[in-house]
Amino acid sequence: MKQEIAFIPRKELKEKPDPASLGFGKYYSDYMLEMDYQGEIGWYNPRITPYEPITLDPAAMVFHYGQAIFEGMKAYKAPDGTVQLFRPEKNMSRFNDSCNRLCIPAIDEEFLLDAIKQLIFTEKDWVPEGEGTSLYIRPFIFASEAYLGVRPAKEYKLLVILSPSGAYYGSQLNPVNIYVEEQFVRAVIGGVGHVKTSGNYAASLKAQEKADANGYAQILWLDAKENRYVEEVGSMNIFFKINGEVITPRLNGSILPGITRDSVIQLLNHWNIPVRESRISIEEVYAAQERGELEEVFGAGTAAVISPVGALTWRDQTIVINDRTIGQLSQDLYDELTGIQLGKKEDPFNWTVKVAKVEV
C-alpha cells in the first residue's frame, strides 16, 4: 500500500527572485520533500514541509563515513503553461544504483517519482520562464544515524529540494576552455565513479581549484591507471566529433552514465550520424586535431545540457577547436534537447512527463 504524503504549510511564502538574476543553485523554493528510514520500519513518513534548516546529531554517520548520494533533474515550463520533466524514470533508476553502491536501502522508484511530482505541483509557480531557465530538482539521501563505527548506517534521511535556475554557464553556448588533468584522478574502476555520491565531487575540488586559477571552466579527467584515456569532464560527459564520427568514452565502471549522454547517443542514432562508445586516449584527440579531423568537442549533462568546448590544454599545449565557435552539431543537439524539454519540439522518444499546468 502506498503511503500518504503529508503536507505541512508554511506561515508565509517567499518572494520569488528576479528571473533575470537566477544563476544556478542560488535560490530555493518554499517547500521540500522529506522521508526517513529506520531498519525495522523501512522508508516512512513522507511529507512536504517548509524549506528550512535541518538538525543533525554531531555523530551522524554522514559526517564521518560519507554515506551520501544525490541526483540532478529539471522541470521545464512549456509554452502552454504545462510543467514537465525529462526522463525522470532514468534518474530514479540511477538513484537506486547509487543507493546500492553506497549500501543505502533502495527506494520505491515509482513512489518517489510520484512524490516529486506532488512537490513540483505544489511549487509549480516556482518554475521559471525564459531561455535557458528551469526548476532544478535535487533529491539526496544521507546517513543520519548517530554512531561512530565503520558500517552501513541503520537510519537515513531523504530530501528533495527545488531551485529555480538560469543557464548553468550564463551564456552557456559560448565554447569553454578545458584543462586536461594529469596530477589528480577522479575515480577508479571498482570504485564509485559510476554513481552520484558526494565524495566524488569533493575529490575533484583541488583540481578544479587549480583550473579556475588558470582561467579554465572545467577539468577533463583521464583514467586513473594509465593516465591517458579520456573519461569525463567535471560535471558532464564528453563527446568528440572526429572526421564525421562522434566518439564518447564507453561506460567502464568509473564514468557516470549520464542521462543527457544517453539522450545524445539516441538522437545521433535517430539522425543517422555515426556514434561510437569506445576508449579514446588524449593522444588520439590531439592527433586528430593535427590531421585537421577534430571537428567538435562538447560536454553533455543535466545542468548545462550541451556545452561546446573551444580549447583543450594538455601538458601546456593548447589546441583550439572549430575556431572557438559553436559547432553545428553541438547547436543542433542543444536546440533539439531543449526544444523537447520545453515542449517546443516533437518528442518522438516519449521522454517528457507532464506534471502540472500553470495558468498563462
C-alpha positions in Angstrom: 0.0 0.0 0.0 1.3 3.4 -1.0 1.9 5.9 1.9 0.0 9.1 2.1 2.2 12.2 1.7 1.6 14.7 4.4 1.6 18.4 3.7 2.8 21.0 6.4 2.1 24.5 5.2 4.4 27.4 5.9 3.2 30.6 7.5 4.5 32.9 4.8 5.6 32.3 1.3 8.9 33.7 0.0 9.2 36.4 -2.5 10.3 34.9 -5.8 13.6 36.0 -7.3 14.0 38.1 -10.5 14.2 35.6 -13.4 17.0 37.6 -14.9 19.3 37.0 -12.0 18.7 33.4 -11.2 22.1 31.9 -11.8 22.4 28.3 -10.8 21.7 26.9 -7.3 21.3 30.3 -5.6 17.6 30.3 -4.7 15.3 27.7 -3.1 11.5 27.2 -3.2 9.1 27.4 -0.3 8.8 23.6 0.2 10.8 20.4 0.2 10.1 16.7 0.3 11.3 14.7 3.3 11.3 11.0 4.2 13.0 8.9 6.8 14.4 5.4 7.1 14.8 3.1 10.0 15.9 -0.5 9.7 12.9 -2.0 11.4 10.4 0.2 9.6 11.9 0.9 6.1 11.2 4.2 4.4 8.4 6.1 6.2 6.8 9.4 6.9 6.9 11.1 3.5 5.9 14.7 3.8 6.1 18.0 2.0 7.4 20.6 4.5 8.6 24.2 4.5 12.1 24.6 3.2 14.2 25.2 6.3 17.5 24.1 8.0 17.7 20.6 9.4 19.2 19.4 12.7 21.6 16.5 12.9 23.5 14.9 15.7 27.3 15.6 15.6 27.8 11.9 15.4 25.6 11.5 12.3 27.4 8.9 10.2 27.3 11.0 7.0 29.9 13.4 8.6 32.3 10.7 9.4 31.9 7.9 6.8 30.4 9.7 3.8 27.3 7.8 3.0 25.6 10.4 0.8 24.2 10.3 -2.7 22.2 12.7 -4.9 20.5 13.2 -8.2 20.0 16.1 -10.6 16.8 16.7 -12.5 14.9 19.6 -14.1 11.3 20.7 -14.6 10.5 22.9 -17.5 7.6 25.2 -18.4 6.2 24.6 -21.9 4.7 27.5 -23.9 1.2 26.4 -23.0 2.0 26.5 -19.3 2.5 22.8 -18.8 5.3 21.8 -16.4 7.1 18.7 -17.5 10.1 16.5 -16.5 12.7 15.0 -18.8 13.2 11.2 -18.5 12.7 11.2 -14.7 12.4 7.4 -14.5 16.1 7.3 -15.5 17.0 9.5 -12.6 15.1 7.2 -10.2 16.9 4.1 -11.6 20.3 5.8 -11.2 19.4 6.9 -7.7 18.9 3.3 -6.7 22.1 2.3 -8.4 23.8 4.9 -6.2 22.0 3.5 -3.1 23.2 0.0 -3.9 26.8 1.0 -4.3 26.8 3.0 -1.0 24.9 0.4 1.0 21.9 2.6 1.3 18.4 1.0 1.4 16.7 1.1 -2.0 13.8 3.5 -2.6 10.5 2.7 -4.3 11.2 4.4 -7.6 7.5 4.8 -8.6 6.5 6.2 -5.2 9.4 8.7 -5.1 8.7 9.9 -8.6 5.0 10.4 -7.6 6.1 12.3 -4.5 8.4 14.5 -6.5 5.5 15.3 -8.9 3.4 16.3 -5.9 6.2 18.6 -4.7 6.5 20.2 -8.1 2.8 20.6 -8.4 2.8 22.4 -5.1 5.7 24.6 -6.3 4.6 25.0 -9.9 4.7 28.8 -9.7 8.5 28.5 -9.0 9.2 27.0 -12.4 10.7 30.0 -14.3 10.1 31.0 -17.9 12.6 32.2 -20.4 15.5 30.9 -22.5 17.8 28.5 -20.5 15.7 28.6 -17.3 14.3 25.6 -15.4 13.4 24.4 -12.0 16.4 22.3 -10.8 15.4 19.3 -8.7 17.9 17.8 -6.2 16.9 14.5 -4.5 19.5 13.3 -2.0 20.0 10.7 0.8 22.4 10.7 3.7 23.2 8.6 6.7 21.6 10.3 9.8 22.2 7.7 12.4 24.4 8.8 15.3 27.1 6.2 15.6 30.9 6.2 15.4 31.8 2.9 13.7 32.5 1.9 10.1 29.5 0.1 8.9 26.4 1.0 6.8 24.0 3.2 8.8 20.7 2.0 10.0 19.0 5.4 9.7 18.8 7.7 6.7 17.1 10.9 5.6 15.8 11.6 2.1 15.2 15.2 1.0 14.2 16.8 -2.3 14.8 20.5 -2.7 14.0 22.8 -5.7 16.0 25.7 -7.1 14.8 28.0 -9.9 17.8 28.3 -12.2 19.1 30.1 -15.2 21.7 28.8 -17.7 24.5 26.9 -16.0 27.3 28.8 -17.6 25.4 32.1 -18.1 25.7 32.4 -21.8 26.0 28.6 -21.9 26.7 28.1 -25.6 29.9 30.1 -25.5 32.6 27.5 -26.0 34.5 26.9 -22.8 38.2 26.2 -22.1 39.0 22.8 -20.6 42.2 21.7 -18.8 43.3 18.1 -19.0 44.3 17.0 -15.5 47.2 14.6 -15.0 48.2 15.0 -11.4 44.9 14.1 -9.8 42.4 11.4 -10.7 38.6 11.4 -10.3 37.7 7.8 -10.0 39.0 4.2 -10.5 37.3 1.1 -11.9 35.8 -0.7 -9.0 35.3 2.5 -7.1 32.3 4.9 -7.0 32.9 6.9 -10.2 29.8 5.5 -11.9 27.4 6.7 -9.2 26.4 10.2 -7.9 28.0 10.2 -4.4 29.1 13.4 -2.7 32.7 12.2 -2.2 33.3 12.1 -6.0 32.8 15.8 -6.1 34.8 16.6 -3.0 37.8 14.7 -4.5 37.6 16.8 -7.7 37.8 20.2 -5.9 41.6 20.5 -5.7 42.0 20.0 -9.5 39.1 22.3 -10.3 40.5 25.0 -8.0 43.8 24.8 -10.0 41.8 25.0 -13.2 39.8 28.0 -12.0 43.0 29.9 -11.1 44.3 29.4 -14.6 41.1 30.5 -16.4 39.6 27.1 -17.3 35.9 26.4 -16.9 36.3 22.6 -16.3 38.6 19.7 -15.9 38.9 16.8 -18.4 39.7 13.7 -16.4 41.9 10.9 -17.6 41.8 7.3 -16.4 43.4 6.5 -13.1 45.5 3.6 -14.2 47.3 4.6 -17.4 46.6 8.4 -17.2 45.9 8.6 -20.9 42.3 7.5 -21.7 39.6 10.2 -21.6 36.9 9.7 -19.0 34.6 12.7 -18.4 34.5 16.4 -17.6 33.9 17.6 -14.0 30.1 18.0 -14.4 29.5 16.4 -17.8 30.2 13.5 -20.1 32.3 14.3 -23.1 31.9 13.8 -26.9 34.4 14.3 -29.8 33.4 14.6 -33.4 36.3 13.3 -35.5 36.1 13.0 -39.3 32.3 12.8 -39.2 32.0 10.3 -36.4 31.1 11.1 -32.8 33.0 9.3 -30.2 32.3 9.2 -26.4 34.2 7.2 -23.7 32.4 3.9 -23.1 31.0 3.2 -19.7 33.6 1.3 -17.8 32.6 1.5 -14.1 34.4 4.8 -13.4 32.3 7.0 -15.7 28.9 8.3 -14.7 26.1 7.0 -17.0 24.7 10.4 -17.8 21.0 10.7 -18.8 21.8 13.6 -21.2 24.7 11.4 -22.6 22.3 8.6 -23.3 19.8 11.1 -24.9 22.6 12.5 -27.2 23.5 9.0 -28.3 19.9 8.2 -29.1 19.4 11.4 -31.0 22.6 10.8 -33.1 21.4 7.3 -34.0 18.0 8.8 -34.8 19.7 11.3 -37.2 21.9 8.5 -38.7 25.0 10.2 -37.5 27.8 7.7 -36.7 28.4 7.5 -33.0 30.7 5.1 -31.1 31.2 4.4 -27.4 34.9 3.4 -27.0 38.1 4.1 -25.3 39.8 7.2 -26.7 43.2 8.5 -25.5 44.1 12.1 -25.2 46.9 11.4 -27.7 44.3 10.3 -30.2 42.4 13.6 -29.7 45.5 15.7 -30.3 46.5 13.6 -33.3 43.0 14.1 -34.8 43.5 17.9 -34.3 46.9 17.6 -36.0 45.3 15.9 -39.0 42.6 18.5 -39.2 39.9 15.9 -38.3 38.8 17.1 -34.9 35.6 19.0 -35.8 33.8 19.5 -32.5 34.1 18.7 -28.8 31.2 19.1 -26.4 30.1 18.2 -23.0 26.6 16.8 -22.1 24.9 17.0 -18.7 21.7 17.9 -16.9 22.9 21.2 -15.7 24.4 22.7 -18.9 22.6 20.3 -21.4 25.2 20.8 -24.2 28.4 22.8 -23.5 30.7 23.3 -26.5 34.5 23.1 -25.9 36.5 25.8 -27.6 40.0 24.8 -26.4 41.8 21.9 -24.7 45.1 22.3 -22.8 47.2 19.3 -22.1 50.9 19.4 -20.9 51.0 23.1 -21.7 49.9 22.5 -25.3 46.6 24.2 -26.2 44.5 23.1 -29.2 41.7 25.3 -30.5 38.5 23.6 -31.7 36.5 25.0 -34.5 38.0 28.4 -34.1 36.4 28.7 -30.6 32.9 28.8 -32.2 29.9 26.6 -31.7 29.9 23.6 -34.0 26.7 22.9 -35.9 26.2 19.5 -34.3 26.5 21.0 -30.8 24.0 23.6 -31.7 21.6 21.1 -33.3 21.8 18.8 -30.2 21.2 21.7 -27.8 18.3 23.0 -29.9 16.7 19.6 -30.1 17.1 18.6 -26.5 16.0 21.9 -25.1 13.1 22.0 -27.6 11.9 18.6 -26.4 12.4 19.5 -22.7 10.5 22.8 -23.1 7.7 21.3 -25.2 8.6 23.3 -28.3 9.6 20.3 -30.4 8.1 16.9 -31.1 9.1 14.2 -28.6 9.5 11.0 -30.7 11.0 9.1 -27.8 8.3 9.9 -25.2 11.0 11.4 -22.9 8.8 14.1 -21.3 6.4 13.6 -18.4 3.8 16.2 -17.7 3.4 17.2 -14.0 1.2 20.3 -13.8 -0.5 23.1 -15.7 0.2 26.7 -14.8 -2.3 29.4 -15.9 -0.8 31.6 -18.6 
